[in-house]
Amino acid sequence: MITGKRILLVVALLAAAGLGYLGYTAFVHSEAGFLTVSQFSSQAESLVGRQSRVGGVVVPGTIKRDAGLVNFTLAEGGERINVTYQGTPPDEFGPGREIIIEGRYSAVDVFEATAFGASRSVCNICH
């Protein structure tokens, strides 16, 4: 027979698990859960095909748009990675903007972005 105390315990455990999951999700999708371009470059081989978040600056003069595909270079700490994105980037995307991208690194040395995160202007660190 189930008592009121056991039901309360089960409800409390489910609530704690739900709050834990929400906290984990918020952390993973926050700016705290990303690699810099330098960190990513040093681990690139082990990250091929894995979902990753990378932050850096869009290098001026590298943005190329062609039939819904956007190619650009992301830089930080003297390292660079080539990025491709299928679709329309957010309005804040542009040269000299610091962004966080999410996607997968391909075996052909291109980061295939599927989403954009935060963006701000910091062109002085892109060279």
Secondary structure, DSSP 8 states (H G I E B T S, - for coil): ---HHHHHHHHHHHHHHHHHHHHHHHHHTSTTS-EEHHHHHHHHHHHBTSEEEEEEEE-TT--EEETTEEEEEEEETTEEEEEEEES---TT--TTEEEEEEEEE-TTS-EEEEEEEEEEE-GGG--
